[in-house]
């Protein structure tokens, strides 16, 4: 049963990646309200954690993000699930949205095991694994960060990764100013 579930996850991830690569951009873009979006991701983090971690979420600048809610939820969920998966029990996972100089940033910071600097440039490659034994035991397919990278590229965004061994990692999705709209401006345009 476990092998069948693993194979199903792999096929689903491959199909997702193939769909992302087959078109230039999302067809279903809309104005996504950030606060409920981040709150939903925090609920997902709590469910994945099962109270084994301290989960927190902060929306420092409430606004709207133009994009595909489905694609972005998939990408952000990948970042959240990785943080929970690679953070030992009792550790913390922090979700944060902020706007810096007009750029929107969704980040997931964890107090997990960290990643050696030599691995960082290759993390978004298909099937690249820092520790294949650990990935297999945690149920990963090796495609999650490749999916994240493709979703962000389709939204003219980038993935920034900072990590330190034994101290955790921060994965940040950074969006260009043209995709960010203040809530009041978005409501005025409606």
Rosetta blueprint (number, residue, H / E / L):
1 X L
2 X H
3 X H
4 X H
5 X H
6 X H
7 X H
8 X H
9 X H
10 X H
11 X H
12 X H
13 X H
14 X H
15 X H
16 X H
17 X H
18 X H
19 X H
20 X H
21 X H
22 X L
23 X L
24 X L
25 X L
26 X L
27 X L
28 X L
29 X E
30 X E
31 X E
32 X E
33 X E
34 X H
35 X H
36 X H
37 X H
38 X H
39 X H
40 X H
41 X H
42 X H
43 X H
44 X H
45 X H
46 X H
47 X H
48 X H
49 X H
50 X L
51 X L
52 X L
53 X L
54 X E
55 X E
56 X E
57 X E
58 X E
59 X E
60 X L
61 X L
62 X L
63 X E
64 X E
65 X E
66 X E
67 X E
68 X E
69 X H
70 X H
71 X H
72 X H
73 X H
74 X H
75 X H
76 X H
77 X H
78 X H
79 X H
80 X H
81 X H
82 X H
83 X H
84 X H
85 X H
86 X L
87 X L
88 X L
89 X L
90 X L
91 X L
92 X E
93 X E
94 X E
95 X E
96 X E
97 X E
98 X E
99 X E
100 X E
101 X L
102 X L
103 X E
104 X E
105 X E
106 X E
107 X E
108 X E
109 X E
110 X E
111 X L
112 X L
113 X L
114 X L
115 X L
116 X L
117 X H
118 X H
119 X H
120 X H
121 X L
122 X L
123 X L
124 X L
125 X L
126 X L
127 X L
128 X L
129 X L
130 X L
131 X L
132 X H
133 X H
134 X H
135 X H
136 X H
137 X H
138 X H
139 X L
140 X L
141 X L
142 X L
143 X L
144 X H
145 X H
146 X H
147 X H
148 X H
149 X H
150 X H
151 X H
152 X H
153 X H
154 X H
155 X L
156 X L
157 X L
158 X E
159 X E
160 X E
161 X E
162 X E
163 X E
164 X E
165 X L
166 X L
167 X L
168 X E
169 X E
170 X E
171 X E
172 X E
173 X E
174 X E
175 X E
176 X L
177 X H
178 X H
179 X H
180 X E
181 X E
182 X E
183 X H
184 X H
185 X H
186 X H
187 X H
188 X H
189 X H
190 X L
